[in-house]
Amino acid sequence: MGNLTVRALRAVLAVVLAGTVLVQALMVVAMATKPDDGTLPLTAMRVLTIVGLTSAQVALVCVWRLVAMVRRGTVFSHAAFRYVDGVIGAIVAASLVWFAVTAVNAPGQRDDPGVSVIMAGIGLAILGVALIVLVLRMLLVQAVARDVEAAQLKAELDEVI
């Protein structure tokens, strides 16, 4: 991974992280100062926004750490699994939050239930992303096993020479 690529990715991650923290702070302020007006359960939506953004922040931090491991050349190690698992967990949490948003929004969509169906489909798509990352984790497991095997073979070859 090139130096420019790493810097660009870190800049994007930092901006997104700062943006999510700002939105969370605004949600907390809004909960304290602007009560529900009865048209939509705003408090529930605000809490779900805060929780959803927290899951995004977890994924951002895990990606940041994985990028650092790639840059150092240590990504093919068992330590990378905890960050990949963190990304998978964050994506699953985001999908659960999305399903909760769909449930909170559903009563207001009685005249047009298609909106709730579309929202549920989006939640399933988010779960699909978690499954894709899980497949990538399995590829990482195979790569780590190959890396360990290669190190063992190199050690044996060094002994013979």
KARANOR-V50378 format. One record per run of one state. SS is the DSSP state (H for helix, E for strand, L for the rest). FROM is the first residue (numbers start at 0). TO is the last residue. Records with the same first field share a line. If there is no record, write none. Layout:
SS=FROM-TO  FROM-TO
//
This chain:
L=0-1  33-40  72-77  109-112  160-160
H=2-32  41-71  78-108  113-159
//
